[in-house]
Amino acid sequence: MQNIRIHTTQNVVIEYPTASIGHRILANLFDLLILVVYYIIFISNESNFNLSSAGWVIVGLPPAFYHLYSELLMDGQTLGMKLTKIKVMRLDGAQPSLFNYVLRWMMRLVDVWIGGGAIAVITIAAGGRGQRLGDMAAGTTVVSLRQQASLEDMLLPVIEGTYEPIYPQVVSLSDRDISIIKEALSTYTRNSSADPILIEVLTRKVKELLQIEEPVAPIAFLQTVLRDHTYLTAHA
């Protein structure tokens, strides 16, 4: 499994493990099984539905658009991707747009259906960034979420009624800001060779946002920001 460095719009670099080819194939198999079950339901009850030719065309539309609307509605994941804990992300760390998802979906015809998925496998294996042709066109990749399950472990226990937040202004941070802080700390904690300058840059930017000037060690500061935000939003 390779790692990919994603440059966020806040000029912070976060390192994600790319989804393995095996997990991507497994996700597609899960999704294919869902579509097969869908068709079996209609075929086995064809006499009850009594559909015309046009009706069967309509029945075929949801499977045709399955990957597109799944990724749109489930934040870059299909049901198969949720089960295998992988998701679509843009290379700049921003939320994929409708245009990005449409490009990925349109290129499935080449990547997945032509050659039985061989083109996608070869492209992903050769590229080094976890991208099939559709990802290259859309500026996206597919990352693994398996190593991010313990992000909340970085937060020290908050004892209700006794904890006193240090930086009440953290409530002004967006969910996106908090997510970036968590991801950066998680990456730094997992990777002993991670560049500490990245954490220092993030610390400076967060201090600028919160208008904090006091000198605090970067890791301790970011962890305090997360604790304060968790406590204050839970007791808002």
Secondary structure, 3 states (H helix, E strand, C coil): CCEEEEECCCCCEEEEEECCHHHHHHHHHHHHHHHHHHHHHHHHCHHHHCCCHHHHHHHHHHHHCHHHHHHHHCCCCCHHHHHHCEEEEECCCCCCCHHHHHHHHHHHHHHHHHHHHHHHHHHHHHHCCCCCHHHHHHCEEEEECHHHCCHHHHCCCCCCCCCCCCCHHHHHCCHHHHHHHHHHHHHHHHCCCCCHHHHHHHHHHHHHHHCCCCCCCHHHHHHHHHHHHHHHHHCC
